[in-house]
Amino acid sequence: MSIAGSMMVAAMLHIASLSAVVAPLQASEQASAEILVTGVRLRATKVDYRLRGAALRYCGPRDPQQNPAAVSTICAFVEACALQGRRSHADMTRCVEGKIAAREARRR
């Protein structure tokens, strides 16, 4: 049985380090005089995927201009969730969002 699905995940995946932005504030006298605001705009990562049983047959971006690293990460999460037995769209979405939250918690 084949299952096809699509998923949209809005997540802040820290692909690049922000240390290059924070590094100029290391001088103590400058740090007290400057205010630095950094932010990352959340972008929805949309992937289409196809499963056959627990095997991920296809996972790719819905829009070719999406960040390839984010798509690759989401596809790896989809595959891991499929191997855990997640088949329905709702179960798959919860599983992937849980993996994103766990990844973000480890980074802090």
C-alpha positions in Angstrom: 0.0 0.0 0.0 1.3 3.4 -1.0 0.7 6.5 1.1 1.3 9.9 -0.4 1.2 13.0 1.6 2.4 16.5 1.9 3.6 18.4 4.9 4.2 22.0 5.7 6.4 22.7 8.7 7.1 26.1 9.9 10.2 25.8 12.0 13.3 27.7 12.8 16.1 25.3 11.9 19.4 26.7 12.9 21.4 25.9 9.8 23.9 28.6 10.0 25.4 29.8 13.2 24.6 33.3 14.5 28.1 33.6 16.1 29.3 35.8 13.3 26.6 38.3 14.1 27.3 38.3 17.9 31.1 38.3 17.6 31.4 42.1 17.2 29.9 42.7 20.6 32.7 41.0 22.5 34.4 44.2 23.4 32.9 45.1 26.8 32.8 48.9 26.3 30.9 48.4 23.0 28.5 45.9 24.5 27.2 48.3 27.0 26.7 51.0 24.4 25.1 49.0 21.6 21.9 47.2 21.2 21.9 44.3 18.8 18.7 42.6 17.6 19.1 39.4 15.7 16.3 37.4 14.2 15.5 34.7 11.8 12.3 34.9 9.7 10.4 31.6 10.0 9.9 30.1 6.6 7.5 27.3 5.9 9.2 24.2 4.6 6.8 22.3 2.4 7.6 18.8 1.3 5.7 16.1 -0.6 6.5 12.5 0.4 5.4 9.0 -0.6 5.6 5.9 1.6 5.3 2.3 0.9 4.8 0.6 4.2 7.5 2.0 6.4 9.8 2.8 3.4 10.1 6.4 2.3 10.0 6.2 -1.5 10.1 9.9 -2.2 10.5 13.2 -0.3 11.2 16.4 -2.0 10.4 20.1 -1.9 7.1 21.4 -3.1 8.8 24.6 -4.2 12.3 24.4 -5.8 13.4 27.6 -4.2 13.2 26.3 -0.6 16.3 25.8 1.4 17.8 22.5 0.5 19.3 21.9 4.0 15.9 22.5 5.6 14.2 20.1 3.1 16.8 17.5 3.7 16.3 17.8 7.5 12.5 17.6 7.3 12.8 14.5 4.9 15.1 12.8 7.4 12.5 13.5 10.1 9.7 12.1 7.9 11.7 9.0 7.2 12.4 8.4 11.0 8.8 8.9 11.8 7.7 6.4 9.1 10.1 3.9 10.5 8.4 4.4 13.9 5.1 3.4 12.4 3.6 6.9 11.8 1.3 6.6 8.7 -1.5 9.1 9.0 -0.9 12.7 8.1 -1.8 13.9 11.7 0.6 11.4 13.3 3.3 12.2 10.8 3.0 16.0 11.5 3.0 15.5 15.3 6.1 13.3 15.0 8.0 15.7 12.8 7.1 18.7 14.9 8.3 16.7 18.0 11.6 16.0 16.4 12.1 19.6 15.5 11.3 20.7 19.1 13.7 18.1 20.4 16.4 19.3 18.1 15.9 22.9 19.2 16.0 21.9 22.8 19.3 20.2 22.3 20.8 23.3 20.7 20.0 25.5 23.8 
